[in-house]
Amino acid sequence: MQATSFQLTECNYHIYFTYKCCVMTTKVYKKHANVVRNVEGQKNVLKEGTHIGAIIIKIDNNLSLKAFKKFFFSFRKKETFLKFFFGNFNGGIAESWTDLTEWLVLRGARKIVVASESRPQQNHLNRRLSLLQSYYDVEIITAPNKAHTKEGAAELLSEVYILGPIHAVFVLPNKASVSKSSDIKSVQYIDNVLRTTAPKALFVNFINSAAGICHARGEAGFCTYNIQWAKEMDIKDAISALDSVLSYKAKNVLVKSDKDSDAKQENSQGLFKNLGLLLPTPADIIKDQKYSPNEPEMIQIVTEGPREIRELAPIFVVPGISGEKQLDELAMNLLYPTFRVLLPSTKWSLKDLAAVYVKKMRAIYPKGPYNIIAISWGGPLAIEIARLLHDLKASIHLFFIDSAPNTLQAILKPVGDDTAEAEISLLTTVLKINDIKVLKGLKDAPNWESRVKLALENYEDNEKQKNLLEAGLEVLKHRVKEVTGFRPNDVLVSGTAHLIRTNDSSKYDSCGLTTYCSQTPDIVLVNGDHTSIVANFDTAEYINKTHFLI
């Protein structure tokens, strides 16, 4: 490992005072409003170098950032504060330590050692780390996790100490851990070594089973934060709460954020209801097979606004596979020229569809920007379209109406596999089959084709309509599979993103869109269910207000 000097930037400071003190950051003005007391006096004490212990400096809104910078940077030249900042992570899965790395970098850390056997395998994680290294000039050093033995922990921290003083150690849970006892021992070994190698280092523990060890460490006078979180939460939520946690004097913290009280966990009943709303009815399937084009098309639809584009950027709608009535109601409240995707009646991959629609969009409006509304099933297709526009350096603005891929995959999970159970579930949901004999026959049928024929034997309609329905069910199965298999790649789509969800959803949950879009989406909650929010006037009003004009 090569040593690299760490310099504090003028926009991010985190000064960690040791035991019996507070942690403060210049980024929390209004949130932690107190009164500055005798700043010059404290400055003189520190200059003399005779003070032992902590100095608590309280700040309020009247202290200018310029004065605050001047106070701390007067010591930067004399290296009174941190020369190096090490975040040493023991254990942790790749996504967890990537989240924590990002948190540290955005708060000024420029040299981080990661001791973990878990390495980022997904492209979007590698891209996040690469961007941090490129834009913030961060050195992220990965090392083997040797802390499972006493000797290994000593060797690891000795190697890190060669690079400079260790100022902070973060211990993350490891899902691949053999047992809780192995986690506890690792924390114990690290604690023992730190007490002599870096006694003033900040120690932050996220492993619930090691809470006892960390409590004892804190009682012994070492600066320690023992962080646990409610079982409904994810470690990502605990990491996002670090700013608040590190501002408290309490060393043992249970994180229960506002997310828990506001978020409504979707139960199986709610997901089943949304499945029925997301999937088309037999009548819809027959109609699509009868009237939809064989090739992807795009047409202009009637709105409250003008039909001519002129100088105002149009709207492009990527609809779902149901809810045509609600789409018409949405369109009638939009104030701009609007074009919609017409899905073909045959099987197409999302990538092939996107390639066709991008050509049509550029023919309609070559220069951009491109305002794209994605409804329900149309979310993944809109992202594929946006990826191609991103490659063309176009200006992109996405509106997801309950259409994030993660949301759709959760809803479609019971019907999205190639298993017999999933195929039966798809047929029974769409065709409303509840006859016990038919269900048994579907279970005994050897393949998809035979299940469809058996299901349609009990469907009351003429032979022509049944043939259309049979062809449509094949297309539907393909479309469901395309969405359930949709994944992030190494391209984060540029431009703004908006997520419109039902009012019983969490206003904090971006539904995984940050793995597809470079910007965190603005989240808006609207009254209604998976389909009715499309027709809600508030949805159209929000789109009209945030639509990118030119």
N, C-alpha and C positions, 0 to 999 in steps of 0.2 A: 504494500500500500504506500502511495506517495503522499507526502504532506502537502497540503494546500492552505495558504493563509485565508482566514475568514474575515471579511470586513463588514461592519454594520452598514446598512444602507440608510439613507436619510428619511426613508418613509416607513421603516419598520424597526421598532426596538422591542425586545422582550427582555427585561431585566429581572432575574430571578434572585431574590434575597433568600438566604438560607433560614433555617429553623426559627420559629416564632416570628414570622413576618408575613407580609402580604406579597402577592405577585401583582405587578401592574403592567399595563400596556398603554402606550400613547394613543392607541386606536379607540379607546373607550371613553369618550368625553362625557356625553350626556348620561350614559348608562351608569357610570360610577361617579356622580358629581359630588365632590367634596371641596374643601378649601385648601389652597396652597399655603403652607405655613413656613416662613423663614427659609426660602429656597437658598438664598445667598449664605445663610448661616450653615446649612447642611453642606453646602459646597465647600466652605472653608474647613469644616471638620474632615471631610474626605481628603482635601488637599494635604492636610497635616499628616494623614496616614496613621493617626493614633487611635481611631475609633475601632472598637471590636464589637461585632453584633450587627443588628439590623437597623436601618433607618427607614421609617415609613414616610413617604412623601405623598401627601394628599393633594389632588388637583380638582379644580372645578372648571366650569365653562368659561370663566374669565381669563384663564391662562391661555395665551396664544400658543399655537403650535411652534411658531418661530422661537419663542422664549424657551419652550420645552426642549426643542432641538439644541439650542445654544447651551443649555444646562448640561445635557448629556454628552454632546460632542466636545465639550471642553475637556472631558476625560478620555475621549477616544484616542487623542494624540498621545496621552501618557499611558495608554493601555491599562487603565484602572479597571475597566470592565472586560467583557469577554473578548478574547483574541480568537478563539475557536468556538464553534458551537457544534457539538456532536449530538445527534439523535441516534442512540443505539437501540435498535429494536430487536428484542429476543423473541423468536417464534413468529407466529402470525401468518395467516394466509396472504397471498400476494395482494389481493384487492384491499385488505385491511391496512397493510403497511404502505401501500401506495396512497391511500386516503390520508394516512398520518403524515407521510412524507410531504404531500401537497400542503397540508395544514401548516407544517413547520416552515416550508419554503415561503409561503405567502406571508409569514410572520417574521421573515428575516434570516432563517437558517440557510447557510450556503455550503455546509459540509455535513453529510449524513452518512453514518455507517449502518447498514442493514445486515443483521445476523439472522438469517432465516434460510431454511432448506427450500422454501417455496419461492419460485421464480415466476414472474408474469408470463403466462402463456398466451393470453388473449391480446390481440393487436391493439385494442383501445387502451389497455393498461400500459403497454410499451410506449404508445404514442403520448400518453399523459406524462410519463417519466421523461421522454425525449424532449417534450415541450418545456418542461421545468428546467431541464439541463440547458436547453438552448436559450431561453428567454431570461432566465435568472442566473445563469452562469453557476449552476449548482453542481457540486461533485457528489454523486451518490455512489458509495463504495459498498459492494455486496461481499459478505464474508460468510463462511460456513457457521452454522449454529452449533457451537461447541459447549453450550452451557448445560448440557445434560449430565456432565460430570464436574466435580470440584476443580480438577486440573484443567479441564477444557474451559471453564468459565474464567479461571485465572489467566490462561493463555490468551483468550479472546480479548479481555479487557486490557491486558498488557499491550497487545498489538494495537489496539485503538488508542491507548494512552501515548504511544510513540508519536502519533500525529498531533498531539497537544492535549491540554486538560480536557477531561470529560465533564461536560456541563449538564447533560441530561440523558437519562436512560428511560426508554418507554418499553414496557413489557406487554406484548399482545398475546391473546389466546391463540393456540395452534390447534386447528381442527383435526390435524393429522396426528395429534398427540396420542400416545398409547394409552395413557391413563391420566387421571387428575393428579395422582401422586408424582408423576414425571414432571408435570407443570410446576408443582409445588417445589420440588427439589431444584429445578432450574432457577426459580426465583430465589430460593434460599442461597444457592451457590453464588449468584450474581450479587445478592445483598452482602454476603460475607466479604467478597473481593472488593466491592465498592467502598466498604467502610474504611479500608486502608488505602486503596488506590485513588479514590476520588471521594473523600468524605463529604465534600460540599456539593456534590452532584445532585441535581433534582431527579427524583426517582418517581415515575408514574406507572402504576400497575393497573392493568385492565383484566387480570385473571382473577375471577371470583374466588376460586379455590385457594388462592395464595393470599387472601385478605388478612389472615392471622399473622403471617410473616411480616407483611408490610405495616400492619398496625404496630407490631413490636418494634420495627425499624423506626417508625415515627416517634414512638414513646422514648426511644433511645436518643432522640435529638437529631436524627437525620431527616433532611427535607424530603418528605414522602407524601404522595397523593395516592390514595387507594380508591379507585373508581369502579363502582359497580353500576349496573343499569337494569331497569325493569325488564322482565322476561319478554314483554311484547316488543321491545326495542331491538335494534340491530347495533352492532358495535360502531357502525358509521354514525349513528345518532349520538353515541357517547363521545366520539371524536369531535363531532361538531359542537358539543357542549363544553369543550375544553377551555374556551375563552372565559366562560362563566365560572367553571370549576376552579381554574387557577387564580381567580380573583378573590376566592374565599379563604378564610383562615382555617376553616374546617378541613381536616386531612382525610377523613373517611366520608366519601360522598356517594349517595345513591342518585343516579340521574333518572329523572322522570320528567321528560320535556312536555311542552304543550301539545306535541304531536299526539301523545297517547290519549289525551282527553278529547281532542278534536277529531282524530282519525276514527273512522268507522270501519272495522275489519269486515271485509266481505265474506260472509259465510257461504256454505254450499247452496243454501236456498237462494241467496242473492245471485250467485254465479249462474245457477240453473235458469233463473228468470232472465238474466241478460243473454244467456245462450239462445233462449227462445226468441228474444228480440233481435239478436244479431243475425240469426239464420233466416233465410227466406221461407215463405209459405209455399206449399205445392202450387198454388195459383200463380205466385210470383215466378216460380221456376218455369212453369209452362209458358207464361207470357214472355219471359226472357228468351226462351228457346224459339219461340214463334216470331218475335219481332226484333231481337237483337241482331246486329250485323255479325258476319263471320270474321271480320277483321276489326281491330280497335279503331274507334272513331271518336271525334270530339265535336260537340255542337254547342251553339250559343243558346242560352235559355233566357226566358223573360224575367226581368227584375224590376224593381222600382226605379232604377237608374236608367241612363241612356243606353242605347244599343251601340252607338258609335264609340270607339275607344278614344280617339283624339289624343289629348295629352295625359289622360288619367290611366294608370295601369289597371288592366282588367283583373278579374279573379278567376282562378281555375279550381274547379271542384273535382275531387276524387271521391266518389260516393262509395257507400258500402254495398253489400249484396242484398240489402232489404231497406225499407223505409223510403220509398219513392215519394210518398205523400208528404212526409216531413221535409224532404229535400225541396220540393216545390214551394212549401211554406217559407223555408229559409230564403230561397231565391227572391221571393216577392218582397222581402224586407231588406235586401241588399241594395246599395246605392251606386253600384259600379257595373260596367259591362261584365257579364259572367259567362264562362264556358264550362261545360261539364264533360267528363269522361264517359264514354259509352263502352262498357265492357263487351267483348265478343261472346258469342254463344258457344265458343269452342275453348279447349284448354290451351292456355298460354302461361308461360312463366312470368313472374313479376318483373324480372330484368328485361325480357323481350317486350312486355307491355310498356315499360318505362321508356325504352328506346324509341318506340313509335310515338308515344305521347309527347316526348320532349321535342321531336321534330315538328309535330303539329302545333305545340305551344310557341315555338320560335317562329313558325310561319305566321301565326296570328299576331305575335308581339315580339319582334326580333330583339329589341334592346333591353327588355326587362324594365323594372324589377318584376319578379314572379311571386304573386300572392297565391298561395295554394291552401285550399281547405280540404282536409282529410277527414272523412266521416267513417267511423266504425272500421269495417274490413279494409277500407281504403288507406289506413295509416301506413302500413308497410310499403304499399305501392307508391304513396306520396314520397316516402323517404328514398326509394329507388330513383324516382324522378329527380328529387333534390340532389342526389349524389351525382347524377349526370350533369345537372345544371351547375353544381359546385365545380366540377372539372372544367366547365366552360367559363369559370370566373363570373358567373351571373349573380345578381343580387336576389336572395331567396328569403321569403317570409312565410313561415308555416303555421297553420292553425289546425291543431289536432282536436277534433270533437270526439272525446272518449275513444280515441283511435290509436293510442300508444301501443306498440307491438307487445309489450309485457302485459298490458291489460287484456288484449285480445287473446293472447296465448293462455292466460289464466282461465278465461271464459271457455275457450275451445278445447281445453285439455281433455275433457271426457270424450271428445269426438275426433281428436287430431292424430291419433296413432294409426298404424296399419294393422292393429290387432283386431280380432273378431269383435271384442267388446266395444271398441271405439266405433267400428262400422255399424254395429247394431244400435248403439246409442245415437248415431247420426240419423239413421233411418227412423227410429222410433220418435225422435224429437221432431223431425221435420214432418213426418206423416201422421204423428199423433197416434201411434200404435200402442195399445195397452191390453190387447187380447192375449191371454195366457198361452193358448195354443200357437198363435202366430209367433209369439216371443220364443217359445221352445223350438219352433221350426227354424227361426232365424239363427238360434244358437247352434243347431245341428247342421245347418247349411255349410258346405265346404269352402265357399269363397264369396267374394263381394257380388259377383254377377248373379249367383243363385240366390243370394239374400235379397237383392233388389227385385228380382222376378217374384219371389215369394211375397215380399211386402206389397208389390203392386197388384197381386191377385186379389187382395182384399180392398183395393182402392177403387171407389165407385166413380168411374168415368169411362168414356169410350176408348177404343184401342189407340186412336190417333193421339189423344191426350196422354195416355199412358206411355206411349213411345217418346213423346216430348219430355215427359217427366223423367223417364229412365235416362235419357241423354243428359238432362239437366242435373240429375243427381250425380252422375259421373263427373261433370264439370264442377259441381259444388264440392265434392270430395277432394278434387284436385286443388281448388282454391283454399280450402281449409288447411290442407297439407302445406301449401306454399306459405301461409301465415305462421303456422306452428313451427315451421322449420326456419323462419326468418331470424337472422342474427346480426349483431354489430360487425363492422369490419374496421379497417384502419383509416377510413375516411369519416371525419366528423364534419357534418354538413354545416356550412357557414350560414350566417344570417340569423334573424330573430325566430323564436319559437314560442307558441302560445298553446296552452293545454286547457281545454274547456271540458269540465267534468260535471257529474251529477252532484247535487248539494249534499248528499250523504257520503261524499268522498273526503279525503284529507286535503286540506289546502296546502300542505307541505310536501305531498308525495308527487314527484315528477314522473313517476311510473317508468323509470329507467330511460327516459329520453336523453339524459346526459351522455349515454353511451352511443347515441346516434347523432346528436346535435352539439355543436361547439359551445352554444350558449344555453344556460339553464333556462327552461321555459317559464314564462309568466303563467300562473295558474289561476283560473277563474272557475267558480262554482255556480252552476245554474240549476234552477228548479226543474225537476223532471227525471226521467229514466234514460236508459241508453239511447233510445230513439227519439223520445219527445223533446230532449234538450236541443235537438237539431232545429225543431220548429219554434222553440222559445224565442220571443222577440229580443230578450236580453242577449242571446247568442249573436244574432244579426247585428244588434247595436254595438256590441263589443268589437266585432269584426270591422264594422264601418268606421269605428273610431281609431282603430289601430292599423287599418289597412295602409300599406306603404304606397303613397300616391305617385311619386315620380322616381 
